[in-house]
Amino acid sequence: MTVLTAVFVGGTYMGVRLLFSKPPSLPEVAADTCRNRTLERGEQLSTNQVRVNVLNAGGRSGMANRTAINLQTAGFLPGTVGNAPDEVRIGNVRVVAREPNRVDARLVGAQFKGKVQYTKGVPGDDANVEVLIGKKFVGMKKKPVTAMKAKNRVTICVPDLTEPVS
């Protein structure tokens, strides 16, 4: 009986310690989330090398989320999804990129029907391109463009998949 009491007291003590202990920390993620890649003129950039944020500027609930899912289905890497600031006015689609004429911005813009505006700016987070969906959004093309050739030599930050640091 003494042995059973000792096991019970020891088990209770260990259980209470585990119950109130701090949870284990998550593995660290590498600080750099992309690496520079230089594309020569005529080299192709594929959708799986471009991270895209999608913002809803049109007011229809769920448009940014549906568009982000469709872009992921086409092969693009997911970025953030949310609402654009209230003062932003968009017709169909606006593509925001550091250099709007660059291959990554054109590849994203090629996915949409209708008029696409290209604007110079810095996409949020670590995305290459940001898409704003407007009130007159007409949708995405049925057949996605999965790669596009660079018109000139360009260096693009290609997102890495986040891997734990050992």
DRENDRENSE-285109 format. One record per residue (C-alpha): residue number from 1; residue in three letters; x, y, z. Coordinates in Angstrom, 3 decimals. Example, Ala and Ser with C-alpha at 12.3 -4.5 7.8 and 13.67 -1.06 7.14 Angstrom:
# residues 2
<node pos="1" code="ala" X="12.300" Y="-4.500" Z="7.800"/>
<node pos="2" code="ser" X="13.670" Y="-1.060" Z="7.140"/>
# end
This chain:
# residues 166
<node pos="1" code="met" X="0.000" Y="0.000" Z="0.000"/>
<node pos="2" code="thr" X="2.927" Y="2.328" Z="0.695"/>
<node pos="3" code="val" X="4.232" Y="1.834" Z="-2.850"/>
<node pos="4" code="leu" X="0.847" Y="2.687" Z="-4.369"/>
<node pos="5" code="thr" X="0.601" Y="5.820" Z="-2.214"/>
<node pos="6" code="ala" X="4.103" Y="6.901" Z="-3.323"/>
<node pos="7" code="val" X="3.196" Y="6.341" Z="-6.994"/>
<node pos="8" code="phe" X="-0.053" Y="8.300" Z="-6.549"/>
<node pos="9" code="val" X="1.663" Y="11.236" Z="-4.781"/>
<node pos="10" code="gly" X="4.524" Y="11.281" Z="-7.325"/>
<node pos="11" code="gly" X="2.111" Y="11.116" Z="-10.270"/>
<node pos="12" code="thr" X="-0.037" Y="13.889" Z="-8.845"/>
<node pos="13" code="tyr" X="3.023" Y="16.075" Z="-8.291"/>
<node pos="14" code="met" X="4.286" Y="15.518" Z="-11.883"/>
<node pos="15" code="gly" X="0.806" Y="16.080" Z="-13.323"/>
<node pos="16" code="val" X="0.369" Y="19.404" Z="-11.526"/>
<node pos="17" code="arg" X="3.853" Y="20.525" Z="-12.647"/>
<node pos="18" code="leu" X="3.050" Y="19.683" Z="-16.290"/>
<node pos="19" code="leu" X="-0.342" Y="21.347" Z="-16.058"/>
<node pos="20" code="phe" X="1.147" Y="24.694" Z="-14.987"/>
<node pos="21" code="ser" X="4.399" Y="24.605" Z="-16.974"/>
<node pos="22" code="lys" X="5.094" Y="26.842" Z="-19.972"/>
<node pos="23" code="pro" X="4.361" Y="25.232" Z="-23.345"/>
<node pos="24" code="pro" X="7.363" Y="24.331" Z="-25.503"/>
<node pos="25" code="ser" X="8.460" Y="27.098" Z="-27.850"/>
<node pos="26" code="leu" X="7.885" Y="26.883" Z="-31.581"/>
<node pos="27" code="pro" X="10.903" Y="26.391" Z="-33.828"/>
<node pos="28" code="glu" X="12.527" Y="29.567" Z="-35.088"/>
<node pos="29" code="val" X="11.862" Y="30.525" Z="-38.690"/>
<node pos="30" code="ala" X="14.626" Y="31.796" Z="-40.906"/>
<node pos="31" code="ala" X="14.740" Y="35.611" Z="-41.060"/>
<node pos="32" code="asp" X="15.024" Y="35.795" Z="-44.861"/>
<node pos="33" code="thr" X="11.814" Y="34.678" Z="-46.478"/>
<node pos="34" code="cys" X="13.013" Y="35.129" Z="-50.044"/>
<node pos="35" code="arg" X="16.155" Y="34.937" Z="-52.122"/>
<node pos="36" code="asn" X="17.146" Y="37.091" Z="-55.052"/>
<node pos="37" code="arg" X="16.923" Y="35.470" Z="-58.445"/>
<node pos="38" code="thr" X="18.069" Y="37.157" Z="-61.617"/>
<node pos="39" code="leu" X="16.052" Y="36.408" Z="-64.720"/>
<node pos="40" code="glu" X="17.710" Y="37.070" Z="-68.039"/>
<node pos="41" code="arg" X="15.673" Y="38.358" Z="-70.962"/>
<node pos="42" code="gly" X="13.481" Y="35.519" Z="-72.248"/>
<node pos="43" code="glu" X="13.712" Y="33.410" Z="-69.048"/>
<node pos="44" code="gln" X="10.407" Y="32.307" Z="-67.594"/>
<node pos="45" code="leu" X="8.967" Y="33.121" Z="-64.204"/>
<node pos="46" code="ser" X="6.359" Y="30.648" Z="-63.004"/>
<node pos="47" code="thr" X="3.434" Y="31.261" Z="-60.690"/>
<node pos="48" code="asn" X="4.988" Y="29.199" Z="-57.877"/>
<node pos="49" code="gln" X="7.713" Y="31.838" Z="-57.541"/>
<node pos="50" code="val" X="5.370" Y="34.769" Z="-56.846"/>
<node pos="51" code="arg" X="3.684" Y="35.552" Z="-53.510"/>
<node pos="52" code="val" X="0.460" Y="37.556" Z="-53.850"/>
<node pos="53" code="asn" X="-1.542" Y="39.564" Z="-51.320"/>
<node pos="54" code="val" X="-5.209" Y="40.148" Z="-52.169"/>
<node pos="55" code="leu" X="-7.233" Y="43.057" Z="-50.806"/>
<node pos="56" code="asn" X="-10.945" Y="43.706" Z="-51.245"/>
<node pos="57" code="ala" X="-11.682" Y="47.289" Z="-52.314"/>
<node pos="58" code="gly" X="-15.093" Y="46.514" Z="-53.758"/>
<node pos="59" code="gly" X="-17.226" Y="45.956" Z="-50.714"/>
<node pos="60" code="arg" X="-18.567" Y="42.531" Z="-51.764"/>
<node pos="61" code="ser" X="-17.903" Y="40.206" Z="-48.869"/>
<node pos="62" code="gly" X="-15.477" Y="37.334" Z="-49.531"/>
<node pos="63" code="met" X="-14.140" Y="38.548" Z="-52.898"/>
<node pos="64" code="ala" X="-10.538" Y="38.820" Z="-51.708"/>
<node pos="65" code="asn" X="-10.642" Y="35.356" Z="-50.160"/>
<node pos="66" code="arg" X="-12.184" Y="33.729" Z="-53.247"/>
<node pos="67" code="thr" X="-9.677" Y="35.486" Z="-55.504"/>
<node pos="68" code="ala" X="-6.755" Y="34.415" Z="-53.293"/>
<node pos="69" code="ile" X="-7.945" Y="30.808" Z="-53.434"/>
<node pos="70" code="asn" X="-8.219" Y="30.991" Z="-57.232"/>
<node pos="71" code="leu" X="-4.713" Y="32.468" Z="-57.473"/>
<node pos="72" code="gln" X="-3.370" Y="29.657" Z="-55.284"/>
<node pos="73" code="thr" X="-5.119" Y="27.145" Z="-57.532"/>
<node pos="74" code="ala" X="-3.234" Y="28.747" Z="-60.440"/>
<node pos="75" code="gly" X="0.008" Y="28.114" Z="-58.539"/>
<node pos="76" code="phe" X="0.735" Y="31.447" Z="-56.838"/>
<node pos="77" code="leu" X="2.033" Y="31.431" Z="-53.279"/>
<node pos="78" code="pro" X="-0.430" Y="32.751" Z="-50.692"/>
<node pos="79" code="gly" X="0.086" Y="36.123" Z="-49.072"/>
<node pos="80" code="thr" X="-2.253" Y="38.040" Z="-46.832"/>
<node pos="81" code="val" X="-5.959" Y="38.479" Z="-47.542"/>
<node pos="82" code="gly" X="-7.962" Y="41.411" Z="-46.251"/>
<node pos="83" code="asn" X="-9.780" Y="44.635" Z="-46.949"/>
<node pos="84" code="ala" X="-8.257" Y="47.667" Z="-48.633"/>
<node pos="85" code="pro" X="-8.493" Y="51.010" Z="-46.821"/>
<node pos="86" code="asp" X="-11.921" Y="52.658" Z="-47.211"/>
<node pos="87" code="glu" X="-10.598" Y="55.564" Z="-49.296"/>
<node pos="88" code="val" X="-9.233" Y="53.282" Z="-52.049"/>
<node pos="89" code="arg" X="-11.363" Y="53.354" Z="-55.229"/>
<node pos="90" code="ile" X="-10.784" Y="50.623" Z="-57.825"/>
<node pos="91" code="gly" X="-12.712" Y="49.744" Z="-60.964"/>
<node pos="92" code="asn" X="-11.892" Y="46.141" Z="-61.836"/>
<node pos="93" code="val" X="-8.410" Y="45.142" Z="-60.603"/>
<node pos="94" code="arg" X="-5.290" Y="47.027" Z="-59.556"/>
<node pos="95" code="val" X="-1.911" Y="45.268" Z="-59.395"/>
<node pos="96" code="val" X="0.572" Y="46.962" Z="-57.055"/>
<node pos="97" code="ala" X="4.256" Y="46.095" Z="-57.425"/>
<node pos="98" code="arg" X="7.648" Y="47.688" Z="-56.872"/>
<node pos="99" code="glu" X="8.024" Y="47.868" Z="-60.643"/>
<node pos="100" code="pro" X="4.604" Y="47.558" Z="-62.351"/>
<node pos="101" code="asn" X="6.023" Y="46.567" Z="-65.749"/>
<node pos="102" code="arg" X="8.114" Y="43.737" Z="-64.301"/>
<node pos="103" code="val" X="7.359" Y="40.115" Z="-65.152"/>
<node pos="104" code="asp" X="5.937" Y="39.206" Z="-61.721"/>
<node pos="105" code="ala" X="3.339" Y="42.006" Z="-61.872"/>
<node pos="106" code="arg" X="2.427" Y="41.163" Z="-65.488"/>
<node pos="107" code="leu" X="2.082" Y="37.464" Z="-64.637"/>
<node pos="108" code="val" X="-0.384" Y="38.258" Z="-61.854"/>
<node pos="109" code="gly" X="-2.277" Y="40.764" Z="-64.011"/>
<node pos="110" code="ala" X="-2.607" Y="38.219" Z="-66.820"/>
<node pos="111" code="gln" X="-4.918" Y="36.127" Z="-64.603"/>
<node pos="112" code="phe" X="-7.784" Y="38.635" Z="-64.691"/>
<node pos="113" code="lys" X="-10.510" Y="39.497" Z="-67.176"/>
<node pos="114" code="gly" X="-11.157" Y="43.109" Z="-68.058"/>
<node pos="115" code="lys" X="-9.021" Y="46.196" Z="-67.532"/>
<node pos="116" code="val" X="-6.146" Y="45.794" Z="-65.090"/>
<node pos="117" code="gln" X="-4.427" Y="48.872" Z="-63.641"/>
<node pos="118" code="tyr" X="-0.749" Y="48.646" Z="-62.707"/>
<node pos="119" code="thr" X="0.543" Y="50.890" Z="-59.921"/>
<node pos="120" code="lys" X="4.001" Y="51.365" Z="-58.453"/>
<node pos="121" code="gly" X="4.104" Y="50.681" Z="-54.728"/>
<node pos="122" code="val" X="5.386" Y="48.356" Z="-52.044"/>
<node pos="123" code="pro" X="3.171" Y="45.340" Z="-51.328"/>
<node pos="124" code="gly" X="2.614" Y="44.520" Z="-47.674"/>
<node pos="125" code="asp" X="4.418" Y="41.725" Z="-45.845"/>
<node pos="126" code="asp" X="6.817" Y="39.721" Z="-48.013"/>
<node pos="127" code="ala" X="4.643" Y="39.594" Z="-51.120"/>
<node pos="128" code="asn" X="5.978" Y="40.330" Z="-54.594"/>
<node pos="129" code="val" X="2.650" Y="41.696" Z="-55.787"/>
<node pos="130" code="glu" X="-0.551" Y="42.997" Z="-54.232"/>
<node pos="131" code="val" X="-3.924" Y="42.736" Z="-55.960"/>
<node pos="132" code="leu" X="-6.822" Y="45.022" Z="-55.127"/>
<node pos="133" code="ile" X="-10.254" Y="43.826" Z="-56.221"/>
<node pos="134" code="gly" X="-12.654" Y="46.641" Z="-57.118"/>
<node pos="135" code="lys" X="-16.409" Y="47.200" Z="-57.300"/>
<node pos="136" code="lys" X="-16.555" Y="46.334" Z="-61.009"/>
<node pos="137" code="phe" X="-14.542" Y="43.109" Z="-60.691"/>
<node pos="138" code="val" X="-15.341" Y="40.876" Z="-63.682"/>
<node pos="139" code="gly" X="-13.446" Y="37.783" Z="-62.560"/>
<node pos="140" code="met" X="-10.481" Y="35.664" Z="-63.451"/>
<node pos="141" code="lys" X="-9.723" Y="33.971" Z="-66.742"/>
<node pos="142" code="lys" X="-10.811" Y="30.340" Z="-66.956"/>
<node pos="143" code="lys" X="-7.386" Y="29.145" Z="-68.075"/>
<node pos="144" code="pro" X="-4.592" Y="30.551" Z="-65.868"/>
<node pos="145" code="val" X="-1.287" Y="31.772" Z="-67.292"/>
<node pos="146" code="thr" X="1.245" Y="29.661" Z="-65.366"/>
<node pos="147" code="ala" X="4.483" Y="31.250" Z="-66.607"/>
<node pos="148" code="met" X="5.673" Y="34.356" Z="-68.398"/>
<node pos="149" code="lys" X="8.932" Y="35.363" Z="-70.058"/>
<node pos="150" code="ala" X="10.880" Y="38.338" Z="-68.762"/>
<node pos="151" code="lys" X="11.050" Y="41.213" Z="-71.255"/>
<node pos="152" code="asn" X="14.407" Y="42.330" Z="-69.881"/>
<node pos="153" code="arg" X="16.967" Y="41.338" Z="-67.229"/>
<node pos="154" code="val" X="15.425" Y="41.639" Z="-63.781"/>
<node pos="155" code="thr" X="16.192" Y="40.580" Z="-60.216"/>
<node pos="156" code="ile" X="13.214" Y="39.283" Z="-58.258"/>
<node pos="157" code="cys" X="12.995" Y="38.196" Z="-54.649"/>
<node pos="158" code="val" X="11.621" Y="34.664" Z="-54.974"/>
<node pos="159" code="pro" X="9.880" Y="33.504" Z="-51.765"/>
<node pos="160" code="asp" X="11.371" Y="30.567" Z="-49.895"/>
<node pos="161" code="leu" X="9.166" Y="28.095" Z="-48.154"/>
<node pos="162" code="thr" X="9.618" Y="28.769" Z="-44.454"/>
<node pos="163" code="glu" X="11.747" Y="26.079" Z="-42.897"/>
<node pos="164" code="pro" X="12.656" Y="25.820" Z="-39.203"/>
<node pos="165" code="val" X="16.203" Y="26.846" Z="-38.332"/>
<node pos="166" code="ser" X="18.171" Y="23.967" Z="-36.838"/>
# end
